Amino acid sequence: MMRSLFSGVAGLKNHQTRMDVVGNNISNVNTYGFKTSRITFQDMLSQTLAGAAKPEETKGGVNPKQVGLGMTIASIDKIFTQGSLQTTGVQTDLAISGDGFFILSEGDKDFYTRAGTFSIDKNGTLVNPGNGLRVQGWMAERNSNGDMIVNSQGTPGDITIPVYSKEPARETSFVRYKCNLNSSSPLVPANATPRMIASAGVTTNIDVYDNLGDPHRLTMTIWKTGVNEWTASAGVSDSMGPVTLDVPAGADQINQENPGTRIKLRFSPDGRIIGAADEGTPDGQNQGNLTANLNYRITGDPNVRTIRLDLGAAGLNTGITQYSSPSTTKGVEQDGYSMGYMESFNIDNSGIITGVFSNGVKRPVGQVAMAVFTNPGGLTATGENLFEMSNNSGLANVGAASEAGRGKINAGMLEMSNVDLSDQFVDMIITQRGFQANSKTITTSDQMLQELINLKR
């Protein structure tokens, strides 16, 4: 008789816990990044009244006689299914599509979260504004070529987005030329005047920058001087003295170090550039990338500035060509720019933060790190949408988004709770009925005990 009372009590307590789980899920239906929980039950140890007996020659086997002693909680599990993504338009709001967690740090202690409600504090640090924890990732560093790169293989640290910071000026180191010289252009005699060269040749302009970020107009003029042969000269606005061109000697030559004002370009009969050389010297190139060094000086700086002119690869169509089509040769790329201020930034699917500067430059500032776990259900919830590693979660596998099973990052969005209200309401009804049934077990057992007591009267 007493067993049924204790079974009923166990059912009441554990169904109350189940109701607590359901209530917590419903209360967090609008909590960003929240993951719903479920509770599972299991029966408790049964009392054996009689053991099992094996079959004999004259009769069959007998099953054991056991009375259950109630039920208990087997587990309370976090369900890490994907939540819907809600567009917010806030650039620092981040949502994960797929597996993974953002990493937040408080000193030497790391936390993990799916809620990407981030912002920038007064120091430019990317943080969770609700608790001040700092988002972890990698800052971009300048390599030997002067380019900013992010090393996502290093140890993550705090991310700082330097809004309104300065990007120093960068001097132009190369200009790349492409497109076509019309093979039907008229020949220009060797003693042609500058006016004749200008009218019969092809002129292209591109702005280049000195070490202070001042722009200068680089003008290259190319004219036909022979069969499959063209001559080129260049000028730079505001330069002091003559602008010279020097084709470095090939691998089997010694550079004469006597730059002049013109260079020769040679083409194959099928229109591909095959060589470049200084005019009147043996210096020249006929293999690999064909280049010429442009040398000039600016007012106030006695040092000679040098710009590498990339003319194309020998025997290929990657640079300047000579076909019977209108001349379209132009400078298509140069790497210099003036000083600028960082005006905005954006975050791509891999978590790379790209700064946009007033001088038109876009360069990586940093990258948001992500972590995945072998068993995310083993993480310990610590409140504030945060999780910690536990003995059964496995170690954090930290790296860039969209790699090694990590999901991609969506900027300007937040992941909504994955709580399904219809499931929770149905679960609430089931829990309520289970609670009522167990309470009936207690009251019925009580009535039976009362009848037993009444036997004495």
BAVEXDO-864431 format. One record per residue (C-alpha): residue in one letter; x, y, z. Coordinates in steps of 0.001 Angstrom, whole numbers, padded with zeros to 6 digits, always signed. Example, Ala and Ser with C-alpha at 12.3 -4.5 7.8 and 13.67 -1.06 7.14 Angstrom:
A+012300-004500+007800;S+013670-001060+007140;
This chain:
M+000000+000000+000000;M+002769+002420+000882;R+004570+001707-002392;S+001793+003334-004406;L+002002+006441-002219;F+005718+006820-002830;S+005275+006118-006548;G+002656+008855-006696;V+004918+011285-004847;A+007762+010527-007250;G+005429+011123-010188;L+004270+014452-008739;K+007795+015706-008120;N+009164+014705-011491;H+006156+015984-013435;Q+006595+019248-011573;T+010201+019325-012793;R+008938+018615-016306;M+006574+021542-015963;D+009514+023683-014847;V+011362+022758-018052;V+008299+023527-020183;G+007789+026838-018405;N+011421+027809-018940;N+011145+026995-022651;I+008006+029093-023042;S+009448+032024-021088;N+012446+032079-023471;V+010426+031818-026674;N+011728+035279-027717;T+015257+034961-026307;Y+017832+035246-029109;G+020000+032158-029449;F+018041+030189-026827;K+017930+026419-027267;T+014925+024479-026039;S+015259+021719-023427;R+013462+018416-023046;I+013147+016079-020067;T+013034+012295-020248;F+011846+009910-017544;Q+012831+006384-016556;D+011383+003898-014105;M+013028+003381-010747;L+014290+000105-009330;S+011542-002480-009040;Q+010963-004660-005971;T+011123-008346-006847;L+008446-010417-005130;A+009463-013650-006826;G+012270-014447-009150;A+012060-016089-012550;A+012092-019892-012849;K+013479-021789-015818;P+011380-024368-017691;E+011449-027957-016384;E+010481-031317-017869;T+006966-031241-016484;K+006182-027492-016593;G+007253-024283-018303;G+009210-021344-017001;V+007845-018680-014645;N+008403-014952-015152;P+009649-012794-012281;K+007107-010944-010142;Q+008177-007299-009670;V+006466-004197-008399;G+007766-000833-009644;L+008755+001819-007143;G+007912+004855-009240;M+009879+006914-011769;T+012759+009360-011893;I+014387+011825-014292;A+016658+010204-016878;S+018034+013388-018498;I+017352+017032-019288;D+018759+017680-022772;K+019439+020847-024757;I+018177+020582-028342;F+020626+022455-030590;T+018510+022582-033722;Q+018772+025654-035955;G+016606+028630-035024;S+015080+030995-037562;L+017163+034028-038569;Q+015678+037469-038027;T+016968+040459-039981;T+017875+043425-037780;G+019991+045597-040080;V+022531+046166-037292;Q+025944+045345-038728;T+027319+044001-035449;D+024405+041589-034968;L+025665+038147-035971;A+023801+034886-036453;I+025246+031418-037036;S+023727+029282-039761;G+024845+025747-038926;D+026901+024355-036059;G+029146+026368-033801;F+029316+028998-031069;F+030717+032484-030700;I+033490+032775-028119;L+033252+035381-025358;S+036016+036055-022883;E+036231+037416-019368;G+039918+037524-018592;D+041254+033989-018881;K+037812+032404-018828;D+035966+031612-022059;F+032234+031278-022589;Y+030288+030151-025645;T+027025+031457-027034;R+024696+031343-030021;A+023327+034823-029314;G+025234+037306-031495;T+023848+040547-030050;F+027171+042381-030177;S+028203+046025-030293;I+031303+048203-030037;D+032338+049853-026788;K+034113+053215-026517;N+037504+051595-027168;G+036274+049970-030367;T+036237+046489-028801;L+033546+044120-030044;V+031586+043064-026953;N+028303+041662-025713;P+026637+044833-024390;G+024537+042865-021890;N+027477+041669-019825;G+030581+043313-021292;L+032213+040027-022331;R+034590+040466-025256;V+034115+038674-028551;Q+037139+036585-029504;G+038823+036392-032889;W+041976+037425-034722;M+043230+040874-035634;A+044713+041521-039080;E+048468+042075-039252;R+050621+043617-041955;N+052885+041168-043800;S+056221+041793-045495;N+054454+043070-048631;G+052514+045655-046677;D+049194+043809-047034;M+046879+043202-044084;I+046166+039504-043521;V+044355+037497-040830;N+046007+034409-039385;S+043102+032263-038210;Q+045515+029546-037049;G+046756+031632-034135;T+045380+032044-030631;P+042164+034116-030560;G+042097+037410-028728;D+039966+040521-028364;I+038692+042150-031564;T+039025+045905-031953;I+037329+047697-034860;P+039125+051058-035247;V+036242+053153-036578;Y+037409+056590-037859;S+041038+055534-037589;K+043572+056642-040196;E+044851+054522-043039;P+048274+055959-044002;A+049039+056798-047602;R+050604+054103-049739;E+053018+054835-052544;T+052291+053249-055903;S+054695+050391-056532;F+053239+048966-059752;V+050863+049741-062608;R+049362+046903-064633;Y+048502+047383-068289;K+046103+045317-070401;C+044047+045322-073589;N+045084+045911-077213;L+047199+047929-079700;N+045672+048103-083164;S+047986+046227-085545;S+046617+048343-088426;S+047968+051560-086930;P+050282+053554-089248;L+054048+053440-088775;V+055586+056497-087147;P+059062+057429-088484;A+062014+057595-086152;N+062363+061366-086623;A+058676+062047-085909;T+057793+065129-083901;P+055959+064844-080564;R+052816+066094-082314;M+053005+063301-084884;I+053583+060723-082169;A+050626+062017-080164;S+048292+061918-083163;A+049323+058473-084425;G+050044+056776-081112;V+047939+055503-078236;T+047898+057478-074988;T+046707+056120-071655;N+046441+057839-068290;I+046217+056568-064730;D+046640+058319-061377;V+049521+057145-059187;Y+050502+058233-055675;D+053776+059280-054081;N+054885+058469-050534;L+052809+061363-049124;G+049677+060228-050894;D+049684+063049-053450;P+048238+061937-056791;H+050161+062302-060043;R+048952+061591-063554;L+051061+058888-065209;T+050789+059137-068990;M+052126+056451-071301;T+052260+056956-075048;I+052805+053977-077375;W+053297+054238-081132;K+054085+051791-083902;T+057677+051973-085229;G+058009+048712-087157;V+056433+045428-088053;N+055249+043893-084766;E+057250+046564-082937;W+056107+049517-080878;T+057876+052244-078898;A+056680+053604-075568;S+057479+056658-073471;A+056009+057897-070189;G+055524+061052-068191;V+054447+061921-064652;S+052751+065206-063790;D+054548+067504-061329;S+057780+065520-061686;M+061210+067155-061562;G+063544+066403-064458;P+063072+063694-067053;V+061022+060560-066446;T+063073+057501-067416;L+062178+053919-068304;D+064441+050935-067718;V+063718+047353-068717;P+065637+045063-066347;A+067965+042692-068121;G+066914+039100-068674;A+068297+036163-066689;D+071182+035677-069137;Q+072127+039374-069388;I+073776+042047-067302;N+071696+045149-066697;Q+073383+048153-068311;E+071864+050559-065731;N+071404+053268-068332;P+067711+054072-068338;G+066418+056177-071207;T+063126+057799-072005;R+061833+055061-074344;I+061423+051310-074458;K+060656+048877-077284;L+057799+046357-077242;R+057845+043355-079580;F+054921+041174-080579;S+054598+037830-082295;P+052805+037590-085673;D+049718+036299-083832;G+049519+039416-081636;R+051081+038237-078359;I+053688+040316-076583;I+057028+038485-076632;G+059624+040992-075502;A+060485+044370-074020;A+063844+046175-074177;D+065502+049533-073573;E+065824+051573-076737;G+069357+051382-078130;T+070747+048925-075507;P+070896+045134-075214;D+068859+045186-072012;G+065676+043250-072583;Q+063275+040516-071508;N+061664+037775-073550;Q+060550+035328-070855;G+058114+035403-067944;N+056500+038649-066857;L+057696+041600-068927;T+058254+044728-066843;A+059817+048172-067038;N+060844+050425-064165;L+059622+054019-064362;N+061833+056458-062404;Y+060807+059995-061419;R+061351+062628-058732;I+058913+065004-057049;T+059416+068504-055698;G+060827+068577-052195;D+062115+064998-052275;P+065524+064340-053852;N+064994+060581-053804;V+064124+058843-057020;R+060710+057151-056940;T+060260+053924-058908;I+057107+052348-060295;R+057089+048902-061906;L+055084+048785-065129;D+053628+045318-065720;L+053238+044841-069473;G+052099+041201-069541;A+053546+037691-069674;A+055674+036762-072722;G+053704+034672-075208;L+050374+035113-073417;N+047350+037360-073708;T+047401+038542-070099;G+048747+042036-070757;I+049188+044197-073824;T+048335+042552-077154;Q+048512+043538-080840;Y+045429+042545-082796;S+043567+044140-085668;S+041031+045731-083362;P+040650+049246-081988;S+043366+050258-079584;T+042144+050017-075997;T+045350+049737-073995;K+044969+051220-070528;G+046289+051011-067024;V+043853+048781-065203;E+045373+048535-061734;Q+047732+050309-059360;D+048261+049797-055627;G+048705+053330-054285;Y+046272+055569-052445;S+046090+058695-050311;M+045454+058815-046572;G+041904+057932-045539;Y+039636+057441-042537;M+037710+054279-041743;E+034068+055211-042267;S+032304+051847-042056;F+032861+048116-041998;N+031136+044901-042995;I+031354+041260-041902;D+031210+038389-044392;N+030102+034764-044015;S+033528+033651-042799;G+033543+036298-040071;I+036143+038563-041704;I+035639+042205-040738;T+036503+044494-043667;G+037058+048191-043052;V+035910+050687-045687;F+038000+053878-045821;S+037267+057305-047254;N+040038+056893-049839;G+038258+053891-051355;V+040513+051324-049711;K+038972+048156-048274;R+041143+045998-046065;P+040571+043279-043455;V+040544+044444-039855;G+039994+041119-038098;Q+037960+037926-038062;V+035412+036541-035608;A+036324+033093-034236;M+033929+030176-033856;A+034048+026986-031800;V+032429+023596-032284;F+032170+020711-029818;T+031957+016964-030264;N+029001+016907-027867;P+027374+020350-027613;G+024637+018817-025466;G+027283+018294-022793;L+027894+022019-022347;T+026932+023577-019029;A+024497+026500-019208;T+025611+029391-016994;G+022857+031924-017710;E+022917+035029-019921;N+022761+032769-023015;L+026234+031441-022137;F+027691+027953-021966;E+030852+026519-020471;M+032817+023407-021331;S+032144+020354-019183;N+033730+016938-018755;N+031403+015531-021425;S+031298+018333-023994;G+034746+017764-025439;L+037315+020465-026050;A+036479+023530-028111;N+037606+023200-031735;V+038313+026860-032535;G+038717+028194-036053;A+037212+030275-038817;A+033559+030070-039820;S+032571+027942-042840;E+035499+025583-042182;A+035780+022111-040599;G+032071+021739-039904;R+031558+025228-038515;G+028547+027134-039770;K+028637+030425-041614;I+028112+033835-040057;N+025283+036122-041175;A+025794+039787-040349;G+022793+042003-039670;M+020789+039019-038401;L+020072+037273-035109;E+019118+033660-034466;M+015724+033346-032815;S+014839+030795-030149;N+014141+027298-031473;V+011247+026826-029019;D+008126+025507-030799;L+005113+026829-028891;S+002742+024196-030267;D+005017+021430-028981;Q+005360+023139-025622;F+001598+023578-025173;V+000968+019936-026032;D+003751+018944-023635;M+002153+021153-021003;I-001167+019325-021366;I+000550+015930-021156;T+002493+017047-018089;Q-000641+018372-016431;R-002509+015126-017031;G+000426+013106-015720;F+000502+015270-012580;Q-003250+014810-012077;A-003024+011051-012545;N-000253+010780-009955;S-002236+012882-007518;K-005142+010483-008039;T-002835+007612-007156;I-002069+009277-003825;T-005685+010101-002994;T-006892+006628-003960;S-004151+004994-001880;D-005169+007239+000993;Q-008791+006114+000686;M-007709+002494+000708;L-005666+003087+003859;Q-008689+004758+005406;E-010798+001681+004674;L-008114-000455+006268;I-008191+001686+009401;N-011984+001490+009489;L-011770-002303+009820;K-010834-001786+013477;R-014111-000063+014295;
